[in-house]
């Protein structure tokens, strides 16, 4: 049945949410590390967007 939510109580979806959140945080962390690595390789200074990106990543990881 399309609208039957009794088959999937919220407790059984907890692992799905944790897995998806962990995956998204891992991908974003890898992206930030690669961006900063590229900045280092090209010897480009960090700009405001780099600092904001790091702050957002840390804030997401802590919160």
MOPAC internal coordinates of N, CA, C and O (Angstrom, degrees):
PM7 1SCF
backbone

  N    0.0000 0     0.00 0     0.00 0    0    0    0
  C    1.4302 1     0.00 0     0.00 0    1    0    0
  C    1.5277 1   109.07 1     0.00 0    2    1    0
  O    1.2310 1   119.80 1   -41.57 1    3    2    1
  N    1.3177 1   117.99 1   138.43 1    3    2    1
  C    1.4612 1   121.77 1  -172.31 1    5    3    2
  C    1.5171 1   113.47 1   -68.18 1    6    5    3
  O    1.2310 1   119.20 1   138.35 1    7    6    5
  N    1.3289 1   119.14 1   -41.65 1    7    6    5
  C    1.4514 1   120.69 1  -174.96 1    9    7    6
  C    1.5166 1   113.85 1  -101.89 1   10    9    7
  O    1.2310 1   119.62 1  -163.13 1   11   10    9
  N    1.3130 1   118.32 1    16.87 1   11   10    9
  C    1.4528 1   121.62 1  -176.07 1   13   11   10
  C    1.5271 1   109.74 1   -83.82 1   14   13   11
  O    1.2310 1   120.82 1   -75.54 1   15   14   13
  N    1.3366 1   116.04 1   104.46 1   15   14   13
  C    1.4575 1   120.42 1  -179.60 1   17   15   14
  C    1.5193 1   112.56 1   -93.34 1   18   17   15
  O    1.2310 1   119.90 1   178.15 1   19   18   17
  N    1.3017 1   117.79 1    -1.85 1   19   18   17
  C    1.4551 1   119.93 1  -179.35 1   21   19   18
  C    1.5199 1   111.57 1   -72.09 1   22   21   19
  O    1.2310 1   120.43 1   160.60 1   23   22   21
  N    1.2926 1   116.79 1   -19.40 1   23   22   21
  C    1.4714 1   119.93 1   178.38 1   25   23   22
  C    1.5193 1   111.70 1   -73.94 1   26   25   23
  O    1.2310 1   119.93 1   154.60 1   27   26   25
  N    1.3427 1   117.73 1   -25.40 1   27   26   25
  C    1.4577 1   122.14 1  -175.34 1   29   27   26
  C    1.5249 1   110.49 1  -126.23 1   30   29   27
  O    1.2310 1   119.99 1   -98.85 1   31   30   29
  N    1.3098 1   117.62 1    81.15 1   31   30   29
  C    1.4658 1   118.08 1   176.62 1   33   31   30
  C    1.5266 1   110.23 1   -66.74 1   34   33   31
  O    1.2310 1   120.61 1   -23.06 1   35   34   33
  N    1.3204 1   116.44 1   156.94 1   35   34   33
  C    1.4614 1   120.40 1  -174.75 1   37   35   34
  C    1.5218 1   112.61 1   -61.78 1   38   37   35
  O    1.2310 1   119.29 1   153.56 1   39   38   37
  N    1.3089 1   118.96 1   -26.44 1   39   38   37
  C    1.4615 1   120.92 1   178.95 1   41   39   38
  C    1.5181 1   112.00 1   -67.24 1   42   41   39
  O    1.2310 1   119.91 1   147.23 1   43   42   41
  N    1.3113 1   117.78 1   -32.77 1   43   42   41
  C    1.4519 1   119.54 1  -178.29 1   45   43   42
  C    1.5284 1   111.75 1   -78.04 1   46   45   43
  O    1.2310 1   119.88 1   164.39 1   47   46   45
  N    1.3362 1   117.83 1   -15.61 1   47   46   45
  C    1.4611 1   121.02 1   178.85 1   49   47   46
  C    1.5223 1   112.66 1   -93.86 1   50   49   47
  O    1.2310 1   120.39 1   177.59 1   51   50   49
  N    1.3144 1   116.86 1    -2.41 1   51   50   49
  C    1.4578 1   120.37 1  -178.35 1   53   51   50
  C    1.5289 1   111.66 1   -58.69 1   54   53   51
  O    1.2310 1   119.63 1   136.67 1   55   54   53
  N    1.3106 1   118.31 1   -43.33 1   55   54   53
  C    1.4615 1   120.71 1  -179.51 1   57   55   54
  C    1.5273 1   111.59 1   -66.15 1   58   57   55
  O    1.2310 1   120.02 1   149.22 1   59   58   57
  N    1.3111 1   117.57 1   -30.78 1   59   58   57
  C    1.4663 1   120.95 1   177.90 1   61   59   58
  C    1.5262 1   110.02 1   -67.08 1   62   61   59
  O    1.2310 1   120.58 1   136.48 1   63   62   61
  N    1.3211 1   116.51 1   -43.52 1   63   62   61
  C    1.4641 1   120.79 1   179.81 1   65   63   62
  C    1.5267 1   110.68 1   -66.28 1   66   65   63
  O    1.2310 1   120.25 1   137.25 1   67   66   65
  N    1.3111 1   117.12 1   -42.75 1   67   66   65
  C    1.4636 1   120.65 1   179.00 1   69   67   66
  C    1.5196 1   110.47 1   -64.09 1   70   69   67
  O    1.2310 1   120.00 1   137.96 1   71   70   69
  N    1.3092 1   117.61 1   -42.04 1   71   70   69
  C    1.4628 1   121.28 1   179.28 1   73   71   70
  C    1.5219 1   111.28 1   -64.27 1   74   73   71
  O    1.2310 1   119.87 1   135.01 1   75   74   73
  N    1.3230 1   117.85 1   -44.99 1   75   74   73
  C    1.4617 1   121.45 1  -179.48 1   77   75   74
  C    1.5208 1   111.26 1   -65.36 1   78   77   75
  O    1.2310 1   120.19 1   138.56 1   79   78   77
  N    1.3239 1   117.25 1   -41.44 1   79   78   77
  C    1.4608 1   120.96 1   178.67 1   81   79   78
  C    1.5173 1   111.27 1   -65.75 1   82   81   79
  O    1.2310 1   120.12 1   137.20 1   83   82   81
  N    1.3110 1   117.38 1   -42.80 1   83   82   81
  C    1.4705 1   121.10 1   178.31 1   85   83   82
  C    1.5188 1   111.30 1   -63.36 1   86   85   83
  O    1.2310 1   120.54 1   139.97 1   87   86   85
  N    1.3219 1   116.57 1   -40.03 1   87   86   85
  C    1.4594 1   121.00 1   179.07 1   89   87   86
  C    1.5309 1   110.58 1   -64.43 1   90   89   87
  O    1.2310 1   120.46 1   134.13 1   91   90   89
  N    1.3285 1   116.72 1   -45.87 1   91   90   89
  C    1.4694 1   120.72 1  -179.62 1   93   91   90
  C    1.5202 1   111.31 1   -64.21 1   94   93   91
  O    1.2310 1   120.15 1   138.98 1   95   94   93
  N    1.3362 1   117.32 1   -41.02 1   95   94   93
  C    1.4570 1   120.34 1   178.50 1   97   95   94
  C    1.5322 1   111.07 1   -66.23 1   98   97   95
  O    1.2310 1   120.35 1   142.17 1   99   98   97
  N    1.3166 1   116.94 1   -37.83 1   99   98   97
  C    1.4709 1   120.60 1   178.04 1  101   99   98
  C    1.5301 1   111.39 1   -64.67 1  102  101   99
  O    1.2310 1   120.65 1   135.00 1  103  102  101
  N    1.3232 1   116.37 1   -45.00 1  103  102  101
  C    1.4633 1   120.39 1   180.00 1  105  103  102
  C    1.5227 1   110.93 1   -63.91 1  106  105  103
  O    1.2310 1   120.29 1   137.82 1  107  106  105
  N    1.3324 1   117.05 1   -42.18 1  107  106  105
  C    1.4629 1   119.37 1  -179.74 1  109  107  106
  C    1.5218 1   111.46 1   -68.21 1  110  109  107
  O    1.2310 1   119.93 1   144.07 1  111  110  109
  N    1.3231 1   117.74 1   -35.93 1  111  110  109
  C    1.4628 1   120.62 1   176.80 1  113  111  110
  C    1.5208 1   110.96 1   -65.13 1  114  113  111
  O    1.2310 1   120.24 1   137.37 1  115  114  113
  N    1.3086 1   117.15 1   -42.63 1  115  114  113
  C    1.4693 1   120.94 1   177.35 1  117  115  114
  C    1.5262 1   110.60 1   -62.57 1  118  117  115
  O    1.2310 1   120.18 1   139.57 1  119  118  117
  N    1.3215 1   117.26 1   -40.43 1  119  118  117
  C    1.4630 1   120.83 1   179.37 1  121  119  118
  C    1.5248 1   111.35 1   -63.41 1  122  121  119
  O    1.2310 1   120.30 1   137.97 1  123  122  121
  N    1.3200 1   117.03 1   -42.03 1  123  122  121
  C    1.4718 1   120.36 1   179.01 1  125  123  122
  C    1.5168 1   110.42 1   -66.07 1  126  125  123
  O    1.2310 1   120.08 1   136.00 1  127  126  125
  N    1.3043 1   117.45 1   -44.00 1  127  126  125
  C    1.4687 1   120.82 1   179.31 1  129  127  126
  C    1.5275 1   110.47 1   -61.49 1  130  129  127
  O    1.2310 1   120.11 1   135.83 1  131  130  129
  N    1.3227 1   117.39 1   -44.17 1  131  130  129
  C    1.4651 1   120.23 1   179.51 1  133  131  130
  C    1.5247 1   111.68 1   -64.84 1  134  133  131
  O    1.2310 1   120.33 1   141.55 1  135  134  133
  N    1.3337 1   116.97 1   -38.45 1  135  134  133
  C    1.4627 1   119.73 1   178.50 1  137  135  134
  C    1.5208 1   110.72 1   -64.18 1  138  137  135
  O    1.2310 1   120.31 1   134.95 1  139  138  137
  N    1.3250 1   117.02 1   -45.05 1  139  138  137
  C    1.4656 1   119.86 1   179.69 1  141  139  138
  C    1.5279 1   111.43 1   -67.66 1  142  141  139
  O    1.2310 1   120.68 1   146.76 1  143  142  141
  N    1.3146 1   116.30 1   -33.24 1  143  142  141
  C    1.4681 1   119.92 1   175.49 1  145  143  142
  C    1.5299 1   110.48 1   -65.02 1  146  145  143
  O    1.2310 1   120.51 1   138.43 1  147  146  145
  N    1.3252 1   116.63 1   -41.57 1  147  146  145
  C    1.4651 1   120.17 1   177.14 1  149  147  146
  C    1.5227 1   111.23 1   -64.01 1  150  149  147
  O    1.2310 1   120.71 1   141.80 1  151  150  149
  N    1.3361 1   116.24 1   -38.20 1  151  150  149
  C    1.4634 1   119.65 1   176.10 1  153  151  150
  C    1.5237 1   110.76 1   -61.69 1  154  153  151
  O    1.2310 1   120.60 1   140.59 1  155  154  153
  N    1.3133 1   116.47 1   -39.41 1  155  154  153
  C    1.4642 1   120.01 1  -179.68 1  157  155  154
  C    1.5334 1   111.23 1   -70.41 1  158  157  155
  O    1.2310 1   120.45 1   137.75 1  159  158  157
  N    1.3154 1   116.75 1   -42.25 1  159  158  157
  C    1.4645 1   120.30 1  -179.04 1  161  159  158
  C    1.5263 1   110.74 1   -63.73 1  162  161  159
  O    1.2310 1   120.63 1   137.50 1  163  162  161
  N    1.3341 1   116.40 1   -42.50 1  163  162  161
  C    1.4671 1   119.97 1  -178.85 1  165  163  162
  C    1.5294 1   112.60 1   -84.56 1  166  165  163
  O    1.2310 1   120.72 1   179.20 1  167  166  165
  N    1.3393 1   116.22 1    -0.80 1  167  166  165
  C    1.4657 1   122.72 1   179.07 1  169  167  166
  C    1.5257 1   111.62 1    56.14 1  170  169  167
  O    1.2310 1   121.53 1  -137.38 1  171  170  169
  N    1.3351 1   114.68 1    42.62 1  171  170  169
  C    1.4496 1   121.76 1   178.16 1  173  171  170
  C    1.5285 1   108.27 1   -98.30 1  174  173  171
  O    1.2310 1   120.88 1   -39.81 1  175  174  173
  N    1.3284 1   115.93 1   140.19 1  175  174  173
  C    1.4563 1   120.07 1   178.39 1  177  175  174
  C    1.5183 1   110.40 1   -68.03 1  178  177  175
  O    1.2310 1   121.61 1   -25.24 1  179  178  177
  N    1.3412 1   114.53 1   154.76 1  179  178  177
  C    1.4533 1   120.07 1   173.44 1  181  179  178
  C    1.5176 1   108.31 1   -78.46 1  182  181  179
  O    1.2310 1   121.03 1   -39.98 1  183  182  181
  N    1.3193 1   115.63 1   140.02 1  183  182  181
  C    1.4520 1   121.04 1   178.23 1  185  183  182
  C    1.5244 1   109.07 1  -112.41 1  186  185  183
  O    1.2310 1   120.79 1     1.32 1  187  186  185
  N    1.3182 1   116.09 1  -178.68 1  187  186  185
  C    1.4546 1   121.50 1  -177.03 1  189  187  186
  C    1.5322 1   111.36 1   -58.13 1  190  189  187
  O    1.2310 1   120.06 1   141.29 1  191  190  189
  N    1.3157 1   117.50 1   -38.71 1  191  190  189
  C    1.4590 1   119.63 1  -178.73 1  193  191  190
  C    1.5221 1   112.25 1   -63.64 1  194  193  191
  O    1.2310 1   120.16 1   148.09 1  195  194  193
  N    1.3279 1   117.30 1   -31.91 1  195  194  193
  C    1.4609 1   120.25 1   177.28 1  197  195  194
  C    1.5273 1   110.87 1   -67.28 1  198  197  195
  O    1.2310 1   120.65 1   135.72 1  199  198  197
  N    1.3221 1   116.36 1   -44.28 1  199  198  197
  C    1.4649 1   120.20 1   179.06 1  201  199  198
  C    1.5273 1   111.27 1   -65.55 1  202  201  199
  O    1.2310 1   120.65 1   139.44 1  203  202  201
  N    1.3185 1   116.36 1   -40.56 1  203  202  201
  C    1.4637 1   119.89 1   177.92 1  205  203  202
  C    1.5274 1   111.56 1   -65.30 1  206  205  203
  O    1.2310 1   120.66 1   143.73 1  207  206  205
  N    1.3232 1   116.34 1   -36.27 1  207  206  205
  C    1.4549 1   121.45 1   178.86 1  209  207  206
  C    1.5297 1   110.30 1   -65.45 1  210  209  207
  O    1.2310 1   120.50 1   137.05 1  211  210  209
  N    1.3151 1   116.64 1   -42.95 1  211  210  209
  C    1.4647 1   120.69 1   178.68 1  213  211  210
  C    1.5232 1   109.86 1   -65.72 1  214  213  211
  O    1.2310 1   120.47 1   136.37 1  215  214  213
  N    1.3334 1   116.70 1   -43.63 1  215  214  213
  C    1.4548 1   120.70 1   178.10 1  217  215  214
  C    1.5144 1   112.68 1   -60.59 1  218  217  215
  O    1.2310 1   120.72 1   138.37 1  219  218  217
  N    1.3234 1   116.23 1   -41.63 1  219  218  217
  C    1.4712 1   120.16 1   178.55 1  221  219  218
  C    1.5191 1   111.44 1   -66.19 1  222  221  219
  O    1.2310 1   120.33 1   140.74 1  223  222  221
  N    1.3158 1   116.97 1   -39.26 1  223  222  221
  C    1.4609 1   120.34 1   179.14 1  225  223  222
  C    1.5162 1   110.73 1   -66.13 1  226  225  223
  O    1.2310 1   120.01 1   135.88 1  227  226  225
  N    1.3262 1   117.59 1   -44.12 1  227  226  225
  C    1.4511 1   120.94 1   178.23 1  229  227  226
  C    1.5238 1   110.82 1   -64.51 1  230  229  227
  O    1.2310 1   120.75 1   137.57 1  231  230  229
  N    1.3389 1   116.17 1   -42.43 1  231  230  229
  C    1.4511 1   120.13 1   178.24 1  233  231  230
  C    1.5113 1   112.90 1   -62.46 1  234  233  231
  O    1.2310 1   120.66 1   142.88 1  235  234  233
  N    1.3074 1   116.34 1   -37.12 1  235  234  233
  C    1.4638 1   120.76 1   177.70 1  237  235  234
  C    1.5167 1   110.98 1   -69.11 1  238  237  235
  O    1.2310 1   120.51 1   138.92 1  239  238  237
  N    1.3212 1   116.64 1   -41.08 1  239  238  237
  C    1.4551 1   120.68 1  -178.26 1  241  239  238
  C    1.5305 1   111.51 1   -68.19 1  242  241  239
  O    1.2310 1   120.63 1   143.46 1  243  242  241
  N    1.3339 1   116.40 1   -36.54 1  243  242  241
  C    1.4651 1   120.05 1  -179.48 1  245  243  242
  C    1.5273 1   111.03 1   -77.10 1  246  245  243
  O    1.2310 1   121.31 1   137.83 1  247  246  245
  N    1.3369 1   115.11 1   -42.17 1  247  246  245
  C    1.4813 1   119.74 1  -174.75 1  249  247  246
  C    1.4513 1   111.33 1   -77.51 1  250  249  247
  O    1.2310 1   120.10 1   180.00 1  251  250  249

